[in-house]
Every structure is written in structure tokens, then in C-alpha cells.
Amino acid sequence: MSATIHAPNKVASTSGKPTRRLANHTRTKSSARSNETPVDQNSDKQPANIQQHEANTDAMDSMDDAPKKPTIRDVARLAGVSYGTVSRYLNGNTHVSQDAAERIAAAITQSQYTPNNAARSLAQRRTLTVALIIQVESNETIAQASMSRAMAGANQVLGDAGYQMVTLIANSEDSTRRIAQLVQSDFSDGYLLFSLSEDSMLTNTFASVKRPVVLSEVSERENLPFPAVDFTNTEGQRDITRYLLDQGRTKLVYVCGPGYSPSSNNRFDGFKAAMGDRFNERHVYYADDWESTSGEMAVVEFQPMLDELDGFVCANDSIALGVINQLNRFGYRVPDDIAVTGFDDSPIALLANPKLTTVRQDSCCKATSWSRITCSCCRRPSRNANRRDLGRTTLSKLADTGRK
């Protein structure tokens, strides 16, 4: 359905120039006067429309009287230097003499000049933010002690360096897609990646990103050539498995973490290395997450052979807690009948009954190193894909394994 636009009719005026016809909208002077607000000459009150006009005028006058915010040019004039010299000083450029720097600093104090950080960030293509992207299958993982300590440590280091950490959680296909779009829009100066899945669209997104990226787990994936900060997961799990073997516990079951996690895979490698020829694929339970319910399900899975087993080696403390709880329900004593070990040395290891023998890792130390590398890369963009910082793991013997 089309619409027709009619141009205003024009008529000739006595001067020969066309004038616009206002048709029915033309008002006579008398009708215009009839609609005007009458003014009472004997009243001190002004009509409402006049009062509003005067109020608006007063507001504009007060805005004109407000002090002007000092600019870089004001600082340059007070310091007796050029605009460019002040700009270089504010941006941290070293090509500013000591004398000029002192005069600029004094001029900034005198004029009470405040830099426009938003404008500077835009000009330098910087946002002063670093995004921590956490990819997890379960929201409970975020509440774990190791994750909380890592987040707090990273936020502290980044804040001290002048960056604001922004945390993004990819726990569904929709959230993962939204985060991928944000990354493609170049919204952050750098990225900390925690537990990135191998089959995620984020993997392909970061493969082409131009900003600094640092991984929280060592991986052999060639499509993510970024520096990484991690623990000696393989060695830690190998050592605690050997500890059980030395105690005479040779019929061991292993409960893996989620297959998407490099840390989970590395710990599994450590278990297999320690077991050697004793390793039995049928004595492995592949969990979908890091939660205690996975430990409970593993015990249920192996219930027919529990009398033949003498130990459960678990990928983390939460899984180990679930194993202990389910063994107790089935009437088995831990560690007298079956020993259980964890990994992480989280508060759960102390709260478990009995206390867990576990592998200790310093999450705060990892977060500090993780964040410092990211800050360094943000200031001097260079990709060192081969850099691997590995924090040491140690055995934390909180409980007797029950057999000598």
C-alpha cells in the first residue's frame, strides 16, 4: 500500500514571489489572542509559561557562570611547554626532559587538571580491562576454593597494575556464543583463559585474536599457541599414586576429572605413569565434572568389585569426598578397607572424615604469575607461545592410608 505526499499549494503574491498557503491551519490575530494566557495587571504572579521560560533562562545563565574544566592546553600554557610535550608526559613517554616534567607536574596541581582516561584509552585503543573467561560444565566448580583463590589473586594483581578484571562465565552454548562475539569485538586489552574446552567455539575465536592471551592450563593443542601457567599435575598425581603403592595398595581405581580439561588429562597421565604394567583401563571412571556427585557415581559403578579394591585415586578433592561418602553408605571403612586420595589440598581435605591425603598446589601463587604475564604482554605485545610456568605440587599427608 503506497502513500502519496502532497506538496503545499503555492499562490502568487503581490510582489510576484510565491507564498505558502496554510489552508485551514491559518490563524487570525484575533483567534491567536483569544488563546493567549490573560495577564492580570493587578497580580504579582506571572503566568506559568513565563515562569518556566525565566527558570530555563536562569539555569542557562548559571551553567555559563560555572567554572570551566581545565584542559591540556591550560596545563601547557602554565608550564610554558607545547601541547605535545604535555601529551607525551601524560602517556608516560620518556622523551620529556626532567625540567619540563617538573613544570608540567606543578601546572597540573595548580590547574587541578584531571586526565580524561576514557578519551586516552580510546585514542590508544586500550580499555584498561582484562577479561577472565571461565569455561565450566557446572556452576559449582566456580565456588571451589582453588577457583575462588585464583580469581581473588588475579584481581589483586591486575588492579595493582591499573587494570580492571572482568569475569565472564561460559557455562552454556548461548553464553559461549555471546562471549565469542565480545572477544571478536576486541573489547578487552587481554584475556585470562581458565579451563578452555577443546571442542568449543571459543577455541577457534582465540586462535585468531590479536590481544594477549594467557592460559591457566598447559595443553598440547597446536591451535592455541599461547603462554600458559599451570601446576605439575602429572608429577603430583604420579607421586601420590606411588605413595599408595608403597603402602601396599596395588589394586587401585582412578576417577578422572572432565575430559575437556587439560589438567584432568595431565593428572590421568600421572596415574598411568605410576601404575605402569599394573594399569587397567577397566579400573578407570571418566567423570563429566569435578563435583562430589561424580565420586559417588564412581563408587556405585564399581560396587560389584569393591571387595577386591584397596584404593581410589581421585582427580580432585571434591570427587574424593563423594567417594568417601558413598563408601561409608556401602559400609566400607576409609582408610581401613579402602584408601582414598584427592588433589588440590582444598578446605574439603580438612573437613572430610577422615581427612584426605591430597596433593597441594598454591592457587594464589599461580594467579599472581598468570596475571603478571598478562600485564606484561598488554604493555609489550609479543607472543611467546612456548612459555610454560609450572608451579610445584607437594604431597599433603593429612591422613594415614591405613596399610603398611
C-alpha positions in Angstrom: 0.0 0.0 0.0 1.6 3.3 -1.1 1.3 6.7 0.4 1.1 9.9 -1.6 2.8 13.0 -0.3 1.1 16.3 -1.3 3.4 19.4 -1.6 1.9 22.6 -0.1 0.0 24.7 -2.6 1.6 28.0 -3.7 -0.1 31.1 -4.7 1.2 34.3 -6.3 1.8 37.2 -4.0 1.5 40.9 -5.0 5.3 41.0 -5.1 5.4 38.3 -7.7 7.0 35.8 -5.3 5.3 32.5 -4.4 3.9 32.3 -0.8 2.9 29.2 1.1 -0.8 28.6 1.6 -1.5 27.4 5.2 -5.0 26.2 4.3 -7.1 25.6 7.4 -4.2 26.0 9.8 -4.0 29.8 9.3 -4.9 31.7 12.4 -6.1 35.2 12.6 -4.7 37.7 15.0 -7.9 37.8 17.0 -8.1 34.0 17.3 -4.4 33.9 18.4 -5.1 36.5 21.0 -8.1 34.5 22.3 -5.8 31.6 23.1 -3.1 33.6 24.9 -2.9 33.4 28.7 -4.6 36.5 30.1 -2.4 38.7 32.3 -3.8 40.1 35.4 -2.2 43.6 35.7 -3.1 43.8 39.4 -1.5 40.3 40.2 2.1 39.8 41.3 2.1 36.2 39.9 3.4 35.6 36.4 1.7 33.1 34.1 3.1 29.5 34.2 4.6 29.7 30.7 6.5 32.9 31.6 7.7 31.4 34.9 9.1 28.4 33.1 10.8 30.5 30.5 12.5 32.6 33.2 13.6 29.4 35.1 15.2 28.0 32.0 17.0 31.3 31.3 18.3 31.3 34.9 19.5 27.7 34.6 21.4 28.5 31.4 23.0 31.6 33.0 24.2 29.5 35.9 25.7 27.0 33.5 27.6 29.8 31.7 28.9 31.0 35.1 30.2 27.5 36.1 34.0 27.2 36.2 35.5 25.7 33.0 37.2 22.3 33.4 41.0 22.8 32.8 42.4 21.2 29.6 45.8 20.0 28.4 46.2 23.4 26.7 45.8 25.1 30.0 48.5 22.9 31.6 50.8 23.6 28.6 50.3 27.4 29.0 51.0 27.3 32.7 54.1 25.0 32.3 55.4 27.0 29.3 55.6 23.9 27.1 53.8 22.7 24.0 50.6 20.7 23.9 52.6 17.7 22.5 55.0 17.7 25.4 52.2 17.6 28.0 50.5 14.8 26.0 53.8 12.8 26.0 54.2 13.3 29.7 50.6 12.1 30.4 51.1 9.0 28.2 54.3 8.1 30.1 56.7 8.8 27.1 60.3 9.1 28.2 61.1 11.8 25.7 60.3 14.6 28.2 63.1 16.4 30.0 63.3 16.4 33.7 62.8 20.2 33.9 59.7 20.1 31.6 58.3 17.1 33.6 58.6 19.0 36.9 56.9 22.1 35.4 54.1 20.1 33.9 53.5 18.3 37.2 53.3 21.7 39.0 50.9 23.0 36.4 48.6 20.0 36.8 48.5 20.6 40.5 47.9 24.3 40.1 45.2 24.0 37.5 43.6 20.9 39.1 43.7 19.2 35.8 42.2 15.7 35.7 43.1 13.5 32.6 40.2 12.1 30.6 41.1 8.4 30.9 38.2 7.4 28.6 39.5 9.6 25.8 43.1 8.5 26.3 42.0 4.8 26.3 40.1 5.4 23.1 43.0 7.1 21.4 45.4 4.4 22.4 42.9 1.6 21.6 43.1 0.5 25.2 40.2 -0.4 27.6 42.3 -0.9 30.7 40.3 -4.2 31.3 41.5 -7.8 31.3 38.8 -10.5 30.9 38.9 -13.7 32.9 37.0 -16.2 30.9 36.0 -19.4 32.8 34.5 -22.3 30.9 32.9 -24.8 33.1 30.2 -27.5 32.8 28.9 -27.0 36.3 28.4 -23.7 38.2 29.6 -25.5 41.4 33.1 -25.5 40.0 33.3 -21.8 40.3 32.6 -22.0 44.1 35.5 -24.3 44.7 38.3 -23.0 46.9 41.0 -23.2 44.3 38.9 -21.2 41.8 38.0 -18.6 44.3 41.6 -18.1 45.4 42.8 -17.8 41.8 40.1 -15.2 41.0 40.9 -13.1 44.1 44.7 -13.3 43.4 44.3 -12.3 39.7 42.0 -9.4 40.5 44.5 -8.1 43.0 47.5 -8.2 40.7 45.6 -6.7 37.8 44.1 -3.9 39.9 47.6 -3.0 41.2 48.7 -2.7 37.6 45.9 -0.4 36.7 43.6 -2.9 35.0 40.0 -3.9 35.9 39.4 -7.6 35.8 36.1 -8.6 34.1 34.9 -12.1 34.7 32.9 -13.9 32.1 31.5 -17.4 32.6 30.8 -19.7 29.7 28.5 -22.4 31.1 26.1 -22.9 28.2 26.1 -22.7 24.4 24.3 -19.3 24.5 26.8 -17.8 26.9 29.7 -19.2 25.0 28.4 -17.7 21.8 27.9 -14.2 23.4 31.4 -14.3 24.9 32.9 -15.2 21.5 31.1 -12.2 19.9 32.6 -10.0 22.7 36.1 -11.3 22.0 35.7 -10.7 18.3 34.7 -7.1 19.0 38.1 -6.5 20.7 36.5 -5.3 23.9 39.4 -6.1 26.3 43.2 -5.5 26.4 44.0 -9.1 27.3 42.5 -12.4 28.3 43.0 -15.0 31.0 41.6 -18.3 29.9 40.5 -20.9 32.6 39.7 -24.4 31.5 39.0 -23.8 27.8 37.3 -26.7 26.2 38.9 -28.3 23.1 35.6 -28.5 21.2 34.3 -25.0 22.0 33.7 -22.1 19.5 35.9 -20.1 21.9 38.9 -22.1 20.8 38.5 -21.0 17.2 37.8 -17.4 18.3 41.0 -17.1 20.3 43.1 -18.8 17.6 42.8 -15.6 15.6 42.6 -12.9 18.4 45.2 -10.2 18.3 45.2 -9.3 22.0 47.4 -11.0 24.6 46.1 -14.4 25.9 47.4 -16.5 28.7 46.1 -20.0 29.5 45.7 -21.4 33.0 46.5 -25.0 31.9 49.3 -26.5 29.9 48.0 -28.1 26.8 49.5 -29.7 23.7 46.8 -28.1 21.5 48.5 -26.5 18.5 45.6 -24.3 17.7 46.1 -22.3 20.9 49.7 -21.1 20.7 49.7 -19.0 23.9 51.8 -18.9 27.1 50.5 -21.0 30.0 50.7 -21.1 33.8 49.9 -24.3 35.5 51.0 -26.8 38.1 53.0 -30.0 37.8 49.8 -32.0 37.6 51.3 -35.1 36.0 54.1 -35.3 38.6 51.7 -34.6 41.5 49.3 -37.4 40.6 52.2 -39.8 39.9 53.7 -39.1 43.3 50.5 -39.7 45.3 49.8 -42.9 43.4 53.3 -44.1 44.1 52.7 -43.3 47.8 49.7 -45.6 47.9 51.7 -48.3 46.0 54.4 -48.1 48.6 51.8 -48.6 51.3 50.9 -51.9 49.7 47.8 -50.6 47.9 48.1 -52.1 44.5 44.5 -52.6 43.4 43.6 -49.0 42.6 40.8 -47.4 40.8 41.2 -44.0 39.2 38.4 -41.4 39.0 39.1 -38.8 36.2 38.0 -35.2 36.0 36.2 -33.9 32.9 37.8 -34.8 29.6 37.7 -31.2 28.3 40.2 -30.1 31.0 44.0 -30.3 30.2 44.6 -30.5 34.0 42.4 -33.6 34.2 44.2 -35.3 31.3 47.6 -34.5 32.8 46.7 -35.9 36.2 45.4 -39.1 34.5 48.8 -39.4 32.7 50.5 -39.2 36.1 48.4 -42.1 37.5 49.1 -44.2 34.4 52.9 -43.5 34.7 52.9 -44.6 38.4 50.9 -47.8 37.8 53.0 -48.9 34.8 52.2 -52.5 34.0 49.5 -52.6 36.7 47.3 -50.0 34.9 43.9 -51.5 34.0 41.6 -49.5 31.7 38.6 -51.2 33.4 39.6 -49.6 36.7 39.0 -46.0 35.4 35.9 -44.0 35.8 35.5 -41.0 33.5 33.6 -38.2 35.2 31.8 -35.4 33.5 32.8 -32.7 36.0 34.8 -32.0 39.2 31.9 -32.5 41.7 31.4 -34.8 44.6 28.4 -36.5 42.9 30.9 -37.9 40.3 32.8 -39.6 43.1 29.6 -41.1 44.4 28.6 -42.4 41.0 32.1 -43.9 40.5 31.7 -45.9 43.7 28.3 -47.1 42.6 29.8 -48.1 39.2 32.5 -50.2 40.9 30.3 -51.6 43.7 30.4 -55.3 42.4 34.2 -55.3 42.8 34.7 -53.1 45.9 35.8 -56.1 48.0 38.7 -56.7 45.6 39.9 -53.0 45.6 42.1 -51.3 48.2 42.2 -47.7 46.9 40.6 -44.9 45.0 42.8 -42.2 43.4 40.8 -39.1 42.6 41.4 -36.2 40.2 40.4 -33.6 42.9 39.3 -33.3 46.5 35.6 -32.8 45.7 35.4 -36.1 43.8 37.3 -37.8 46.6 34.8 -36.5 49.2 32.0 -38.1 47.1 33.9 -41.4 47.0 34.3 -41.4 50.8 30.6 -40.6 51.4 29.4 -43.4 49.1 31.9 -45.9 50.6 30.6 -45.1 54.0 27.0 -45.7 52.8 28.0 -49.1 51.5 29.6 -50.0 54.8 33.3 -49.7 53.9 35.7 -48.1 56.3 38.1 -45.4 55.0 41.0 -45.9 55.0 41.0 -49.3 56.8 39.2 -51.1 54.0 39.7 -48.8 51.1 42.1 -45.7 50.9 41.1 -42.5 49.1 43.3 -39.7 47.9 42.5 -36.3 46.4 44.2 -33.4 44.6 44.2 -29.6 45.3 44.6 -29.6 49.1 41.3 -27.6 49.4 39.5 -26.9 52.7 37.5 -30.0 51.9 40.6 -32.1 52.6 40.5 -31.0 56.2 36.7 -31.2 56.6 36.5 -34.7 55.2 36.1 -37.6 57.7 38.7 -39.0 57.7 41.0 -36.2 56.5 42.2 -36.6 52.9 45.8 -37.3 51.8 46.0 -35.0 48.8 48.3 -33.0 46.5 48.9 -29.4 47.5 49.0 -26.6 44.9 49.3 -22.9 45.6 46.4 -21.3 43.6 47.3 -17.7 44.8 50.9 -18.1 43.5 49.6 -19.4 40.2 47.2 -16.5 39.9 50.0 -14.0 40.6 52.2 -15.4 37.9 49.3 -15.8 35.5 48.2 -12.1 35.8 51.8 -10.7 35.7 52.5 -12.4 32.4 49.2 -11.0 31.0 50.0 -7.4 32.2 53.5 -7.7 30.7 52.0 -8.9 27.4 49.5 -6.0 27.4 52.3 -3.4 27.7 54.7 -5.1 25.3 52.6 -7.1 22.9 54.6 -10.2 22.0 53.5 -13.8 21.8 55.8 -16.3 23.5 53.8 -19.4 22.7 56.4 -21.7 24.2 56.4 -20.2 27.7 55.4 -22.6 30.4 55.4 -21.6 34.0 54.8 -24.6 36.3 54.1 -24.3 40.0 55.4 -27.1 42.1 53.0 -29.6 43.7 53.7 -31.4 47.0 52.1 -34.3 48.8 50.0 -33.3 51.8 49.6 -36.4 54.1 46.6 -35.4 56.2 45.6 -39.0 57.0 47.1 -42.4 57.3 46.3 -44.6 54.3 45.7 -47.5 56.7 48.2 -50.1 55.5 52.0 -50.5 55.8 
